[in-house]
Amino acid sequence: MSKNKLKFSFEFFPPKNKDAEESFWKNFKKLEIFNPNFVSVTFGAGGGEKDKTDAFVRKVNEKTRTLVAGHLTCVGMTRDEINNIAEGWLNVGVNKIVALRGDTRVPGKKYQPHPNGYINAADMIRGLKQVGNFEIIVAGYPEKHPDSPNFEADIKNLKQKVDEGADKIITQFFFEKDVFLRFRDRALSAGIKIPIIPGIIPIDDYERINKFSKNCGTTVPLWIKKEFESCKHIPEYYNFVSTKITSDLVNDLQSEDIQEFHFYTLNKCRLSLIACTRLLQGDYSLKEMEEVYASQIK
């Protein structure tokens, strides 16, 4: 199992204010040491942050050497609006797009396509391929999308996105190796042969991630709950447990010849930085982990 084959990418969302942007750049620079394959910039629920996303994709592309992938969603936007944003990115050298159907702003409200918009992600991919030569990344759901009636329908939808020209798949986050492997097997059985990149989320706040997981249809195993209950009053050990869970999952997947991983950072770098360093350099103690982080914040 070769450590030097490991490749990382990181997801961020557009900062909401000046202080948040300053924090973003500090975190970004810390994670740049891993020479990420790319970073992605998210789109707000319901398309509510399209201008922020558009502007921030351009800014990251201009200020860094790291490849950028902009998220686009179908929600609340016409075809022309989506195509214009995509064409604008292409004109400044951004040719990676994460194409998503997207979620409504109101939790629980059923998705409805814009009357002049793309129907779903597959429809958007078809349109974007006519706009330019984009590398298009799509979402995969190891435990199926919450709106899908069953796994068969979910994989069928994923296959449609691949057939329209998707180049890579990034999965929703999950916490156990077998969840991903079963998903990969279903995808292969459906004739899906493009790369599938596991989505990884370090648990910086168990209660927050647990709530987030319920909304996404992701199972948080009981053993993880017990791990965090045992250390909730010991912040230093809390970080150690989180990092170990993350790096153990990546190591387990790497043993299955998976070498590329996408980290959902939630605009924080601490746990992602320690986990990635641990993965590349090997196991180390809690004290050594803190020293790794401290060395990067000076």
C-alpha positions in Angstrom: 0.0 0.0 0.0 1.9 3.0 -1.3 1.4 6.3 0.5 2.9 8.4 -2.3 0.1 7.4 -4.6 -2.5 9.1 -2.4 -4.3 12.1 -4.1 -6.6 14.6 -2.3 -9.1 17.2 -3.3 -11.0 19.6 -1.0 -14.4 21.2 -1.1 -15.1 24.7 0.2 -18.1 27.0 0.2 -17.9 30.7 -0.7 -17.1 32.8 2.4 -20.0 34.9 3.7 -18.1 38.0 4.8 -14.6 39.5 4.9 -13.6 37.7 8.1 -14.7 34.4 6.7 -12.7 35.1 3.6 -9.6 35.8 5.5 -10.1 32.5 7.4 -10.7 30.7 4.1 -7.4 31.8 2.6 -5.5 30.8 5.7 -7.1 27.4 5.6 -6.6 27.1 1.9 -2.9 27.7 2.1 -2.4 25.1 4.8 -4.1 22.5 2.6 -2.2 23.5 -0.5 0.9 21.7 0.8 -0.8 18.5 -0.3 -0.8 19.6 -3.9 -4.5 18.8 -4.3 -5.8 17.5 -7.6 -8.4 20.3 -7.4 -10.6 22.2 -5.0 -14.3 22.6 -5.5 -16.5 25.6 -4.6 -20.1 24.8 -3.7 -23.4 26.4 -4.8 -25.9 27.4 -2.2 -29.1 25.5 -1.7 -31.8 26.6 -4.2 -29.2 28.4 -6.2 -29.1 31.2 -3.6 -25.4 31.9 -3.8 -24.9 31.7 -7.6 -23.2 35.1 -7.8 -21.0 34.3 -4.8 -20.0 31.0 -6.3 -19.3 32.5 -9.7 -17.1 35.3 -8.3 -15.3 33.0 -5.9 -14.5 30.4 -8.4 -12.9 33.1 -10.5 -11.0 34.5 -7.5 -9.5 31.1 -6.5 -8.6 30.4 -10.1 -6.9 33.8 -10.3 -5.0 33.7 -7.0 -3.8 30.1 -6.9 -2.2 27.5 -9.1 -4.6 24.8 -7.9 -7.2 23.7 -10.4 -10.8 24.8 -9.5 -14.1 23.0 -10.0 -17.2 25.2 -9.8 -20.5 23.6 -8.6 -23.6 24.3 -10.7 -27.1 23.2 -9.8 -30.4 23.1 -11.7 -32.4 24.7 -8.9 -33.8 28.2 -9.6 -31.8 28.9 -12.7 -32.6 28.9 -16.4 -30.5 27.0 -19.0 -29.1 30.3 -20.3 -28.1 31.4 -16.8 -26.3 28.1 -16.2 -24.7 28.1 -19.6 -23.5 31.7 -19.2 -21.8 31.0 -15.9 -20.1 27.9 -17.3 -19.0 29.7 -20.4 -17.6 32.5 -18.3 -15.6 30.0 -16.3 -14.3 28.4 -19.4 -13.1 31.8 -20.7 -10.9 32.3 -17.6 -9.5 28.8 -17.7 -11.9 26.9 -15.4 -13.0 23.7 -17.2 -14.0 21.6 -14.3 -17.7 21.6 -13.2 -19.5 19.6 -10.5 -22.9 19.2 -12.0 -25.7 18.7 -9.5 -29.5 18.7 -9.6 -29.4 20.6 -6.3 -31.7 20.9 -3.3 -34.5 23.4 -2.7 -34.0 26.1 -0.1 -37.0 24.8 1.9 -36.1 21.5 3.7 -38.5 18.8 2.8 -39.9 20.6 -0.2 -40.1 18.5 -3.4 -37.7 19.5 -6.1 -39.2 21.2 -9.2 -37.1 22.1 -12.2 -37.2 25.7 -13.4 -39.7 26.0 -16.2 -36.9 27.3 -18.5 -34.1 25.3 -16.8 -32.5 21.9 -17.0 -34.7 19.1 -15.7 -31.9 17.3 -13.8 -28.2 16.8 -13.7 -28.1 14.5 -16.7 -30.0 17.1 -18.7 -27.5 19.8 -17.5 -24.5 17.6 -18.5 -25.9 17.2 -22.0 -26.2 21.0 -22.3 -22.8 21.8 -20.8 -21.1 19.5 -23.2 -22.5 21.6 -26.0 -21.1 24.8 -24.3 -17.6 23.6 -24.1 -15.1 20.9 -23.4 -15.7 20.6 -19.6 -14.5 17.9 -17.3 -17.7 17.1 -15.5 -17.9 15.6 -12.0 -21.2 14.3 -10.7 -22.5 13.1 -7.3 -22.9 9.4 -6.3 -24.8 8.3 -3.3 -23.5 5.1 -1.6 -26.7 4.9 0.6 -28.8 6.3 -2.3 -30.2 9.9 -2.7 -32.9 10.6 -0.2 -35.3 11.3 -3.1 -34.6 7.9 -4.8 -37.2 5.2 -4.1 -34.6 2.4 -4.1 -31.0 1.6 -5.0 -31.9 0.4 -8.4 -33.5 3.8 -9.4 -30.6 5.6 -7.8 -28.0 3.7 -9.9 -30.1 4.2 -13.0 -30.0 7.9 -12.5 -26.3 7.8 -12.0 -25.9 5.8 -15.2 -27.9 8.4 -17.1 -25.4 11.1 -15.9 -22.5 9.0 -17.1 -24.1 8.3 -20.4 -24.5 12.0 -21.0 -20.8 12.6 -20.5 -19.9 12.7 -16.8 -16.1 12.1 -16.4 -15.9 11.4 -12.6 -18.1 10.6 -9.7 -17.6 12.0 -6.1 -19.7 10.2 -3.5 -21.7 11.6 -0.7 -19.7 11.1 2.6 -20.0 7.8 4.4 -18.3 6.2 7.4 -17.6 2.5 6.7 -15.6 0.9 3.9 -18.3 -1.7 3.0 -20.8 1.0 2.3 -18.6 2.4 -0.5 -17.6 -1.0 -1.8 -21.3 -2.1 -2.2 -22.0 1.1 -4.1 -19.0 0.6 -6.3 -20.1 -2.9 -7.1 -23.6 -1.7 -8.0 -22.1 0.9 -10.3 -19.9 -1.6 -12.0 -22.8 -4.0 -12.5 -24.7 -1.1 -14.2 -21.8 -0.6 -16.6 -20.4 2.5 -14.9 -16.6 2.5 -15.5 -15.6 6.1 -14.8 -13.5 6.9 -11.7 -15.5 6.9 -8.4 -13.9 9.2 -5.8 -14.9 8.6 -2.1 -16.2 11.7 -0.3 -14.7 12.0 3.2 -15.9 14.3 6.0 -13.8 14.7 9.2 -16.1 14.9 12.2 -15.3 18.2 13.8 -18.6 18.3 15.7 -20.4 15.0 16.1 -23.9 16.5 16.8 -23.6 18.7 13.8 -22.4 15.9 11.4 -25.0 13.5 12.8 -27.8 16.0 12.0 -26.2 16.7 8.6 -26.0 12.9 7.9 -29.7 12.4 8.6 -30.6 15.1 6.0 -28.3 13.4 3.5 -29.5 9.8 4.2 -26.0 8.8 5.5 -25.8 6.3 8.3 -23.6 7.1 11.3 -22.7 3.8 12.9 -23.3 3.3 16.6 -19.6 2.6 17.2 -18.8 6.2 16.1 -21.5 7.6 18.4 -19.9 5.7 21.3 -16.4 6.9 20.4 -17.5 10.5 20.6 -19.6 10.1 23.7 -16.6 8.7 25.5 -14.5 11.8 24.8 -16.9 14.7 24.5 -15.4 16.5 27.5 -11.8 16.0 26.3 -11.3 18.3 23.3 -7.8 17.1 22.6 -8.8 13.5 22.5 -11.9 14.4 20.5 -9.7 15.6 17.7 -7.6 12.5 17.9 -10.6 10.2 17.6 -12.0 12.2 14.7 -8.7 12.1 12.8 -8.2 8.3 13.5 -11.7 7.6 12.2 -11.0 9.5 9.0 -7.5 8.1 8.4 -8.6 4.6 9.2 -11.4 4.8 6.7 -9.0 6.1 4.0 -6.5 3.4 4.8 -9.2 0.7 4.6 -10.2 2.0 1.2 -6.7 2.3 0.0 -6.3 -1.4 0.7 -8.9 -1.8 -2.0 -6.7 0.0 -4.5 -8.5 3.4 -4.1 -6.0 6.2 -4.2 -8.0 9.4 -4.6 -10.2 11.1 -1.9 -12.3 14.2 -1.8 -12.5 16.0 1.6 -15.6 18.0 2.6 -13.8 20.6 4.7 -16.8 22.8 5.7 -14.2 25.6 5.3 -12.1 24.3 8.2 -8.7 22.8 7.8 -7.5 21.5 11.1 -8.8 17.9 11.0 -8.3 17.5 7.2 -4.7 18.7 7.5 -3.9 16.4 10.4 -5.6 13.4 8.7 -3.9 13.9 5.4 -0.5 14.3 7.1 -1.1 11.2 9.1 -2.1 9.3 6.0 1.1 10.3 4.2 3.5 10.0 7.1 2.0 7.2 9.1 0.6 6.8 12.6 1.6 9.1 15.3 0.5 10.1 18.8 -1.9 12.8 19.9 1.0 15.1 20.9 2.6 14.6 17.5 -0.6 15.4 15.7 -0.9 18.7 17.6 2.7 19.5 16.6 1.9 18.8 13.0 -1.0 21.3 13.1 1.0 23.9 15.1 3.8 23.8 12.6 1.4 24.8 9.9 -0.3 27.7 11.6 2.8 29.8 12.2 
